[in-house]
Amino acid sequence: MLDEKDIQKLIEVFATREEVATKQDLELVRQDFASLQTAVDAYAKKADAYFQEMVMLAHKVDRHEKWLKQIADKLGLKLEY
């Protein structure tokens, strides 16, 4: 028959209900973290594309502004802004 020491040894070898529940919770946390990481990566990609587009748009506006100033100079007009 099993005595207290044998039972303690078995408990150490086999997982308890709490440990199994914790392992399942841990797997859910890992899955949630992976989903969150994927969402953050997708957002970062969109944000990067948006910021690059804004930089290109700013350069375009600067170029148009320069052209308007050159046209105004050739026509003898003074631009105020």
C-alpha positions in Angstrom: 0.0 0.0 0.0 1.1 3.6 -0.7 2.3 5.6 2.2 2.5 9.5 2.4 6.0 9.6 0.9 4.9 7.6 -2.1 1.9 9.9 -2.6 4.1 13.0 -2.4 6.5 11.5 -5.0 3.6 10.8 -7.4 2.3 14.4 -6.9 5.8 15.7 -7.8 5.9 13.6 -11.0 2.4 14.2 -12.3 0.8 17.5 -13.0 -1.9 18.7 -10.7 -5.2 20.1 -11.9 -4.0 23.6 -11.1 -0.9 23.1 -13.1 -2.8 21.8 -16.1 -5.2 24.7 -15.9 -2.3 27.1 -15.7 -0.7 25.5 -18.8 -3.9 25.8 -20.7 -4.2 29.5 -19.6 -0.6 30.0 -20.6 -1.3 28.6 -24.1 -4.3 31.0 -24.4 -2.1 33.9 -23.4 0.5 32.9 -26.0 -2.2 32.8 -28.7 -3.6 36.1 -27.6 -0.1 37.6 -27.6 0.5 36.3 -31.1 -2.7 37.8 -32.3 -1.9 41.1 -30.7 1.6 41.1 -32.2 0.2 40.5 -35.6 -2.3 43.3 -35.2 0.5 45.7 -34.0 2.7 44.7 -37.0 -0.1 45.4 -39.4 -0.8 48.8 -37.9 2.9 49.7 -37.9 3.1 48.8 -41.6 0.0 51.0 -42.4 1.4 53.8 -40.3 4.8 53.6 -42.0 3.1 53.8 -45.5 1.0 56.8 -44.3 4.0 58.7 -43.0 6.0 58.0 -46.2 3.0 59.3 -48.2 2.8 62.4 -46.1 6.6 63.1 -46.7 6.1 62.7 -50.4 3.0 65.0 -50.3 5.0 67.7 -48.4 7.8 67.5 -51.0 5.2 67.9 -53.8 3.6 70.9 -52.1 7.1 72.5 -51.6 7.8 71.9 -55.3 4.5 73.5 -56.4 5.2 76.5 -54.1 8.6 77.0 -55.6 7.1 76.9 -59.1 4.4 79.5 -58.2 7.1 81.7 -56.7 9.2 81.4 -59.9 6.1 82.3 -62.1 5.3 85.2 -59.8 8.9 86.5 -60.1 8.8 86.3 -63.9 5.5 88.2 -64.0 6.7 90.8 -61.6 4.1 89.9 -58.9 4.8 89.8 -55.2 3.4 86.8 -53.4 2.4 87.3 -49.8 1.6 84.4 -47.5 
